[in-house]
Amino acid sequence: MDSFEGRELFDSSGYKIGDIETVFSEDGLRYALVKSGLFGTIRRLVPLNDVRESGDELVVPYSKDKVKLAPPAEDDTRLSQAARERL
């Protein structure tokens, strides 16, 4: 999963979600901090437990619109139970 950093992440329909900034684990689950939006200023957490590689692309089984509903990422904070449930 460390090799995922810096790669592009796509949704199940082939739409680009964003670029993976970093990957981390919490409570046995893996997440990517994904930069998106104009100039990469929006950061969202995306679960990676079901990620698959398709050629050079990393694909998650979620729509881009669903990822947009994920809680915004905050630096140096632990995920709350509510945030984990939303993810």
C-alpha positions in Angstrom: 0.0 0.0 0.0 2.9 2.3 0.4 3.4 2.2 -3.3 -0.1 3.8 -3.7 1.2 7.2 -2.5 1.3 9.7 -5.4 -0.9 7.6 -7.6 -4.3 8.5 -9.0 -7.5 7.0 -7.5 -10.5 6.3 -9.7 -14.1 5.4 -8.9 -16.0 2.3 -10.0 -17.1 4.1 -13.2 -13.6 5.2 -14.2 -13.9 8.8 -13.0 -10.8 10.3 -11.3 -11.4 10.9 -7.6 -8.0 12.5 -7.0 -4.4 11.8 -6.1 -3.3 9.8 -3.1 -1.3 11.9 -0.8 -0.7 9.3 1.9 -2.0 5.9 3.1 -2.5 4.9 6.8 -4.2 2.3 8.9 -6.5 2.8 11.9 -8.3 0.0 13.8 -7.3 -2.6 11.1 -8.8 -0.5 8.3 -6.7 1.2 5.6 -7.4 4.7 4.3 -6.0 7.0 1.7 -5.8 10.7 2.1 -6.9 11.9 -1.3 -6.3 15.4 -2.8 -9.0 16.6 -5.2 -10.6 19.8 -6.3 -9.0 22.7 -8.0 -5.3 22.8 -7.2 -5.7 19.7 -4.9 -7.0 21.8 -2.0 -9.7 19.4 -0.9 -8.7 16.3 1.1 -10.9 13.4 1.8 -10.4 10.0 3.4 -11.2 7.0 1.2 -11.3 3.4 2.6 -8.8 1.2 0.7 -9.7 -2.2 2.0 -11.5 -3.0 -1.3 -9.1 -1.2 -3.7 -8.0 -3.0 -6.8 -5.4 -2.3 -9.4 -6.4 -2.1 -13.0 -3.3 -1.6 -15.1 -1.8 1.6 -13.7 -5.0 2.7 -12.1 -6.2 2.2 -8.5 -10.0 1.7 -8.4 -12.3 1.8 -5.4 -15.9 0.4 -5.5 -17.4 3.7 -4.7 -18.7 6.5 -6.9 -17.0 9.8 -7.0 -20.2 11.5 -5.7 -20.1 9.1 -2.7 -16.5 10.0 -1.9 -17.5 13.7 -2.0 -19.8 13.0 0.9 -16.9 11.6 3.0 -15.9 13.8 5.9 -13.1 16.3 5.1 -9.7 15.2 6.4 -8.2 17.2 9.2 -4.5 17.1 10.0 -3.3 15.2 13.1 -6.7 14.1 14.3 -8.0 10.6 15.0 -11.1 9.5 13.2 -14.2 9.8 15.4 -16.6 6.9 15.5 -19.1 8.9 13.5 -16.5 9.6 10.8 -15.6 5.9 10.6 -19.3 5.0 10.2 -19.7 7.6 7.4 -16.8 6.1 5.6 
